């Protein structure tokens, strides 16, 4: 980038001028990665998880080959390195024969093509439709699709796939490994952390708020959420539910108490400016007590909170009809 695009003095921004945030709880941080940039660990029996500290994938070794769950491009070729490491240690096959897609997003399956044309790709019917639309060679469309339920059996192992309504995306599925006491549900709950921007950029906010309830209906002990430091527990999902309940309660108070009239009085015919002033003020009011309660409890409780509160506030207005003004 040329200097003039950065302004007159491109060196003027220093780290001391960047915003400071509450420390991340020690329990939320990722395990150290190796010299290749990944960490691989056992979840339960022959189920493993692999992370680069930002993204998570998982794989199951079987006598007939490896079942891989997602292929984030940020982990990329380290997926096979992690599988090779475990396969050598346990004297089991290292060939990925099946690749299960959690949902269509490129940041979770954009390394799919690394596993070649012979891998059996399994995903929701909507995942196939969205991938055909994207026409991205890095993400071949699934060969095997399902609408509500599918049981994948490989090498004597059972993997139950379920679609229980839209949440983060229209196609996001619940991947349950009953014999490994594990549930994989990506981009809904990030154990130990507050949500990513705009409530995980969820396309369906009410569906995403309800998804942890669906997740807890399954019997499991280990949870794989797809991002950041660690595996999750049932307590992590309960904490996330409380966090969302607190946001909803504070948004409801803000919608009932913030007066929009001063914003319209100030901005006159600039309606968007008035609406922005009102929504920003309501979001900030709702966010403040949530930040105070969760700083030091969830990582980054104070980082994306305003956009997450705004996403939930707008959904409460538009999806639920709360806080709208009825002309007298
Ligand atoms: Zn996603």
Boltz pocket constraint, residues with backbone or C-beta under 6 A from the ligand:
constraints:
  - pocket:
      binder: B
      contacts: [[A, 103], [A, 105], [A, 108], [A, 168], [A, 169], [A, 186], [A, 187], [A, 200]]
      max_distance: 6.0
